[in-house]
Amino acid sequence: MPPSKQSFIVGGKWTATAPSAHRHFEIIAVTNDGFELRCVVSDHRQTVKRTDLRDRQRWLSGWRAITSR
């Protein structure tokens, strides 16, 4: 990925849709396989593949309130 795109993505905000204590994340690094995300509440970190981050069943862009289904 070109460096100009990387700097735009770092700092991006995402919401995990799966029920968990870790809901709101921020991209802190771009890796070869995807992105390193940090939970803003607990400082939990995880690596997510690019294809997984595009899956709207698992991730939503921005920080969003998730209503129970």
ABEGO torsion letter per residue (X at the ends): XBAAAAAAABGBBBBBABBBABABBBBABBBAAEBBBBBAAAGBBBBBBAAAAABAAABBBEBBBBBBX
